[in-house]
Amino acid sequence: MIIVHSIDEVRRNKDSVITIGTFDGVHLAHQKIIGEVRQRAKERNGRSVVVTFDPHPKEIVGRKKPNDGGDETHAVGLLTTHEEKLELLSQLDIDLVFVVPFTYEFSRKPFREFYSEYIINGIGVSEVIEGYDHGFGRDREAGLSELLALGREFKFSVVAEKPFTAGEEVVSSSRIRTFLSEGAIAKANRLLGRRFSFSGKVIAGDKRGKALGYPTANIAVSDPRKMLPRNGVYAVTADIDGNSHRGLMSIGVVPTFYENHPRLCEVYIFDFDKDIYGKNITVECLEWIRGEKKFASADELVKEMDKDKIAGKNIFENIQL
């Protein structure tokens, strides 16, 4: 997979099959569209192309206009960081990924101007494949009807994929975010087509967990824009130095010991006593165990953590890794 960040880096190929979108999460519906791109490019003996954006467009369109004197960023809650997205796309056997730097000025570019400059005269195009709810251009001025008309004018075909469902749920990034905000990690994973994960570095904490008999790794998440699930306790795996370990994760504000503590992510790894300060760790979330609680004492917290450990081990006994 070739990754480019400028149209000047792209060799024009009129047989390119293209999809355009943010693709946050690279979830099952995204994978379906990208699979169609790959297959149709192969049938045409052409090139499969994904056009995506960095940063997430909502980070830019949520800002104040420059002449309003502000550059305030709109919090998105990314399902995948840019690096994670590129890694997932690399697993889908795409020929070319064009990462468009998304700026405020770019966001004001009309739909037709974008397609003329980047797609028709830039990349080259024989077919465009998009989701059923595709919208594009300044203020999302264009949808599938405008894209179909443009295709007729410039002789490329347009395919609109139907809504993709997993069970009874329509797969979308917004639905996955809702599930994460509810702690419904198993449902989010089903729509993602994999386990929700995030990465970070192990940092020093107050060592209270060790004193309670549950030493934890405090994690500084690599990208503060990354969405984390609802506060609570989860069964997780933790990858450290290429080795996967089972354990529990607690996300929350530590209400038993603090009044106004910043949100904290801690992982307790079963049967593990190595020094991992400063190491990178990737956490995969499997199942929700319980919500965050404030306990009357440390002893009450430990009793609950004992129950959490039993619950977590039961989950691992009944789940396929």
C-alpha positions as CSV (number, residue, x, y, z in Angstrom):
1,M,0.0,0.0,0.0
2,I,1.4,3.4,-1.1
3,I,0.5,6.4,1.2
4,V,0.7,9.9,-0.2
5,H,-0.2,13.3,1.3
6,S,-0.2,15.5,-1.8
7,I,-1.9,15.2,-5.2
8,D,1.5,16.0,-6.7
9,E,2.7,12.6,-5.5
10,V,-0.1,10.7,-7.3
11,R,0.5,9.2,-10.8
12,R,-2.7,9.6,-12.7
13,N,-4.5,6.4,-13.7
14,K,-7.8,6.6,-15.5
15,D,-8.7,3.1,-14.3
16,S,-8.7,4.0,-10.6
17,V,-11.6,2.8,-8.5
18,I,-12.0,5.2,-5.6
19,T,-13.8,5.7,-2.3
20,I,-13.7,8.9,-0.3
21,G,-14.4,9.3,3.4
22,T,-13.1,9.8,6.9
23,F,-13.3,6.0,7.7
24,D,-13.0,6.6,11.4
25,G,-13.0,3.1,12.9
26,V,-12.5,1.2,9.7
27,H,-15.5,-0.7,10.8
28,L,-17.5,-3.5,9.0
29,A,-19.4,-1.1,6.7
30,H,-16.1,0.6,5.8
31,Q,-14.5,-2.8,5.1
32,K,-17.4,-3.7,2.9
33,I,-17.0,-0.6,0.8
34,I,-13.3,-0.9,0.6
35,G,-13.6,-4.6,-0.4
36,E,-15.8,-3.6,-3.3
37,V,-13.2,-1.0,-4.4
38,R,-10.5,-3.7,-4.3
39,Q,-12.7,-6.2,-6.2
40,R,-13.9,-3.8,-8.9
41,A,-10.3,-2.5,-9.4
42,K,-9.1,-6.0,-9.9
43,E,-11.9,-6.7,-12.4
44,R,-10.9,-3.6,-14.4
45,N,-7.2,-4.3,-14.1
46,G,-7.1,-0.9,-12.5
47,R,-6.0,0.7,-9.2
48,S,-7.8,0.7,-5.9
49,V,-7.7,4.0,-4.1
50,V,-8.9,5.2,-0.7
51,V,-9.0,9.0,-0.2
52,T,-9.2,10.0,3.5
53,F,-8.5,13.0,5.7
54,D,-6.3,14.1,8.5
55,P,-7.3,15.5,10.9
56,H,-10.9,14.4,11.3
57,P,-13.0,17.0,9.4
58,K,-15.1,17.6,12.6
59,E,-12.0,18.8,14.3
60,I,-11.8,21.6,11.8
61,V,-15.4,22.4,10.9
62,G,-16.1,22.6,14.7
63,R,-13.6,25.4,15.1
64,K,-14.4,29.1,15.0
65,K,-13.8,30.7,11.7
66,P,-10.3,32.3,11.5
67,N,-11.8,35.8,11.3
68,D,-13.7,35.2,14.5
69,G,-10.4,35.2,16.3
70,G,-10.4,31.6,17.4
71,D,-8.8,28.3,16.7
72,E,-10.8,26.3,19.3
73,T,-10.9,22.6,18.4
74,H,-14.1,20.6,18.4
75,A,-13.6,17.3,20.4
76,V,-14.5,14.3,18.2
77,G,-13.7,11.2,20.1
78,L,-11.7,9.2,17.5
79,L,-12.4,5.5,17.2
80,T,-9.1,5.2,15.5
81,T,-6.1,7.5,15.6
82,H,-4.6,8.4,12.2
83,E,-1.8,5.9,12.7
84,E,-4.3,3.1,13.7
85,K,-6.5,3.9,10.6
86,L,-3.5,3.6,8.2
87,E,-2.5,0.3,9.9
88,L,-6.0,-1.1,9.4
89,L,-6.2,0.1,5.8
90,S,-2.9,-1.6,5.1
91,Q,-4.5,-4.9,6.0
92,L,-7.2,-4.4,3.4
93,D,-4.9,-4.8,0.3
94,I,-5.5,-1.3,-1.1
95,D,-3.1,0.0,-3.7
96,L,-3.1,3.7,-2.8
97,V,-4.2,5.8,0.2
98,F,-4.3,9.5,-0.4
99,V,-4.4,11.4,2.9
100,V,-5.8,14.9,2.3
101,P,-4.6,17.4,4.8
102,F,-7.9,18.8,6.1
103,T,-7.8,22.5,6.8
104,Y,-10.4,25.2,7.2
105,E,-9.6,26.5,3.7
106,F,-10.0,23.0,2.3
107,S,-13.4,22.6,4.1
108,R,-14.7,25.6,2.1
109,K,-13.8,24.0,-1.3
110,P,-17.0,23.3,-3.4
111,F,-17.8,19.7,-4.2
112,R,-17.3,20.2,-8.0
113,E,-13.9,21.9,-7.5
114,F,-12.7,19.1,-5.3
115,Y,-13.7,16.4,-7.7
116,S,-12.2,18.2,-10.7
117,E,-8.9,18.9,-9.0
118,Y,-8.3,15.8,-7.0
119,I,-10.3,13.0,-8.6
120,I,-11.0,13.6,-12.3
121,N,-7.8,15.4,-13.3
122,G,-5.6,14.3,-10.3
123,I,-6.0,10.6,-9.4
124,G,-8.0,9.6,-12.5
125,V,-11.2,7.7,-12.1
126,S,-13.3,5.0,-13.7
127,E,-15.6,4.3,-10.7
128,V,-16.5,5.8,-7.4
129,I,-18.0,3.7,-4.6
130,E,-19.6,5.3,-1.6
131,G,-21.9,4.6,1.3
132,Y,-25.6,5.3,1.1
133,D,-25.4,8.4,3.2
134,H,-22.4,9.9,1.5
135,G,-22.2,13.7,1.6
136,F,-19.4,16.0,0.5
137,G,-18.1,19.5,-0.2
138,R,-18.6,22.8,1.5
139,D,-21.3,22.4,4.2
140,R,-21.9,18.9,2.8
141,E,-23.5,20.6,-0.2
142,A,-23.4,17.4,-2.4
143,G,-24.8,13.9,-2.0
144,L,-25.2,10.9,-4.2
145,S,-27.5,12.6,-6.7
146,E,-24.9,15.3,-7.4
147,L,-22.2,12.7,-7.6
148,L,-24.2,10.6,-10.1
149,A,-24.7,13.7,-12.3
150,L,-21.0,14.4,-12.2
151,G,-20.3,10.8,-13.1
152,R,-22.6,11.1,-16.2
153,E,-20.8,14.3,-17.2
154,F,-17.3,13.0,-16.9
155,K,-17.9,9.3,-17.8
156,F,-17.2,7.6,-14.5
157,S,-19.6,5.2,-12.8
158,V,-21.0,5.6,-9.3
159,V,-22.0,2.8,-6.9
160,A,-23.9,3.5,-3.7
161,E,-23.6,0.7,-1.2
162,K,-26.7,-0.1,0.9
163,P,-26.7,0.2,4.7
164,F,-24.6,-2.6,6.2
165,T,-25.9,-4.4,9.2
166,A,-24.5,-6.6,11.9
167,G,-27.4,-8.5,13.4
168,E,-30.1,-5.9,13.6
169,E,-27.8,-2.9,13.9
170,V,-26.8,-0.6,11.0
171,V,-23.1,-0.2,11.2
172,S,-21.9,3.4,11.6
173,S,-19.1,5.3,13.5
174,S,-21.7,7.2,15.4
175,R,-23.5,4.0,16.6
176,I,-20.2,2.6,17.7
177,R,-19.4,5.8,19.7
178,T,-22.8,5.5,21.3
179,F,-22.1,2.0,22.4
180,L,-18.7,3.0,23.8
181,S,-20.3,5.8,25.8
182,E,-22.7,3.3,27.3
183,G,-20.0,0.8,28.1
184,A,-21.6,-1.7,25.7
185,I,-18.1,-2.8,24.5
186,A,-19.3,-6.2,23.1
187,K,-21.8,-4.4,20.9
188,A,-19.2,-1.9,19.7
189,N,-16.8,-4.7,18.9
190,R,-19.4,-6.5,16.9
191,L,-19.8,-3.4,14.6
192,L,-16.1,-2.8,14.4
193,G,-15.4,-6.4,13.4
194,R,-12.6,-6.5,15.9
195,R,-12.0,-5.6,19.6
196,F,-11.8,-1.9,20.4
197,S,-8.3,-1.0,21.3
198,F,-6.0,1.9,22.2
199,S,-2.3,2.4,22.9
200,G,-0.2,4.4,25.3
201,K,2.8,4.5,27.6
202,V,2.9,3.1,31.1
203,I,3.6,5.9,33.5
204,A,4.1,6.1,37.3
205,G,1.0,6.5,39.5
206,D,0.5,6.8,43.2
207,K,1.1,3.0,43.7
208,R,-2.1,2.7,45.6
209,G,-3.1,-0.4,43.6
210,K,0.0,-2.2,44.8
211,A,-0.7,-1.4,48.4
212,L,-4.2,-2.9,47.9
213,G,-2.8,-6.1,46.4
214,Y,-3.8,-5.1,42.8
215,P,-0.8,-3.4,41.2
216,T,-1.9,-1.6,38.1
217,A,-0.2,0.0,35.0
218,N,-1.3,3.6,34.6
219,I,-1.6,4.4,30.9
220,A,-1.0,7.8,29.2
221,V,-3.1,7.3,26.0
222,S,-1.0,8.1,23.0
223,D,-3.6,10.5,21.4
224,P,-5.8,12.6,23.7
225,R,-8.4,12.7,20.9
226,K,-8.9,8.9,21.1
227,M,-12.3,8.0,22.5
228,L,-12.3,5.6,25.5
229,P,-15.3,3.7,26.7
230,R,-17.6,4.6,29.7
231,N,-16.0,4.7,33.1
232,G,-16.0,1.3,34.7
233,V,-14.2,-2.0,34.8
234,Y,-13.6,-4.2,31.8
235,A,-12.0,-7.5,30.9
236,V,-9.1,-6.7,28.6
237,T,-5.9,-8.0,27.0
238,A,-2.7,-6.0,27.2
239,D,0.0,-6.4,24.6
240,I,3.5,-5.5,25.9
241,D,6.6,-6.2,23.9
242,G,4.6,-8.4,21.5
243,N,3.2,-10.6,24.3
244,S,-0.5,-10.6,25.1
245,H,-1.6,-10.7,28.8
246,R,-5.0,-11.1,30.3
247,G,-6.4,-8.7,32.9
248,L,-8.8,-6.0,34.0
249,M,-9.0,-2.3,33.1
250,S,-10.5,0.4,35.2
251,I,-11.3,3.8,33.7
252,G,-12.6,6.6,35.9
253,V,-11.9,9.4,38.4
254,V,-11.0,7.2,41.4
255,P,-14.0,8.5,43.5
256,T,-13.1,6.3,46.6
257,F,-10.0,8.3,47.2
258,Y,-10.4,11.6,45.4
259,E,-13.0,14.4,44.9
260,N,-11.8,15.8,41.6
261,H,-9.3,13.5,40.0
262,P,-8.6,13.6,36.3
263,R,-9.9,10.6,34.3
264,L,-7.4,7.7,34.8
265,C,-6.9,4.5,32.8
266,E,-5.3,1.6,34.8
267,V,-4.7,-2.0,33.8
268,Y,-4.3,-4.9,36.3
269,I,-2.6,-7.8,34.6
270,F,-3.2,-11.3,36.0
271,D,-0.2,-13.1,37.5
272,F,2.3,-10.4,36.3
273,D,5.0,-8.7,38.3
274,K,7.5,-7.2,35.8
275,D,8.6,-3.6,35.7
276,I,7.0,-2.0,32.6
277,Y,7.3,1.7,33.3
278,G,8.0,3.6,30.1
279,K,6.9,0.7,27.9
280,N,4.3,1.0,25.2
281,I,1.1,-1.0,25.8
282,T,-1.9,-1.8,23.6
283,V,-5.1,-2.6,25.3
284,E,-8.0,-4.6,23.7
285,C,-11.4,-4.3,25.4
286,L,-13.4,-7.5,25.6
287,E,-16.3,-7.1,27.9
288,W,-17.9,-4.7,30.4
289,I,-17.9,-6.0,34.0
290,R,-19.4,-3.1,36.0
291,G,-19.6,0.7,36.3
292,E,-17.5,2.9,38.4
293,K,-18.4,3.1,42.1
294,K,-17.5,5.1,45.2
295,F,-16.8,2.8,48.1
296,A,-17.0,3.6,51.8
297,S,-13.4,2.3,52.4
298,A,-10.4,0.7,50.8
299,D,-11.4,-2.6,52.2
300,E,-14.8,-2.4,50.5
301,L,-13.0,-1.6,47.2
302,V,-10.7,-4.6,47.6
303,K,-13.7,-6.9,48.2
304,E,-15.3,-5.6,44.9
305,M,-12.0,-6.0,43.1
306,D,-11.8,-9.6,44.2
307,K,-15.2,-10.1,42.6
308,D,-14.1,-8.3,39.5
309,K,-11.1,-10.6,39.2
310,I,-13.3,-13.7,39.4
311,A,-15.7,-12.2,36.8
312,G,-12.9,-11.3,34.5
313,K,-11.4,-14.8,34.7
314,N,-14.8,-16.3,34.0
315,I,-15.1,-14.1,30.9
316,F,-11.7,-15.4,29.6
317,E,-12.8,-19.0,30.2
318,N,-15.8,-18.5,28.0
319,I,-14.5,-16.3,25.2
320,Q,-12.4,-17.2,22.1
321,L,-9.2,-15.2,21.9
